[in-house]
Amino acid sequence: MRKLTQLVLLASLLAAGPAFADMKIAVLNYQMALLESDAAKRYAVDAEKKFGPQLTKLKNLESSAKGIQDRLVSGGDKMQQGERERLELEFKQKARDFQFQSKELNEAKAVADREMLKQLKPKLDSAVEEVIKKGAFDLVFERGAVIDVKPQYDITRQVIERMNQLK
C-alpha cells in the first residue's frame, strides 16, 4: 500500500509539470544510515562481545547433536537396541536444549537491538532533518521506493556523517 501511495504521489508530481522541475529531490537509505553510523558499529562490536559466548555455546551444542545424528544415521542399524535408544534420547535432549537456548539468545538480542534503535532513532531523525534543511530539499524518497538514482541525489552519506558528528 505504501508503494502505491508513493507511486501516486510521484505521478501527481510529474503531472504538475513546470512546478516539479523546480523541486529539489533527494533519496535516503534510512536503514543504511542507521547501520553505518559509528554508534551502530560500536553496538555491533559490543553485541558480539556480549552474545559471543552464548553463540559459541550454541554452535558447540549444534555440532554435538549433529555428531550424534551422524552416528545414528551411519551405524544406527548395527547398534544394539539400548545404545541406539540412548543416542536417540541424547540427540532429542540436545535438540531441545538447542531450541531453548537459541530462542533465549534471539530474544535477548532482539531486546538489545530494540534498545539500541530506541537510543539512536532520535539522533538519526535529527541528522536527517538537518541534512534536509541544509540541502533545502522539497522531497525526500526512501531508497527502497526508488528503482535507480544518481549518486548526487542520494543523501545517505551526508546523514551518516551528520549523525556521527552528533553527540
Summary of the structure (lengths in Angstrom):
residues: 167
radius of gyration: 25.7
end to end distance: 36.4
largest distance: 84.6
contacts: 420
relative contact order: 0.19
helix: 81%
strand: 5%
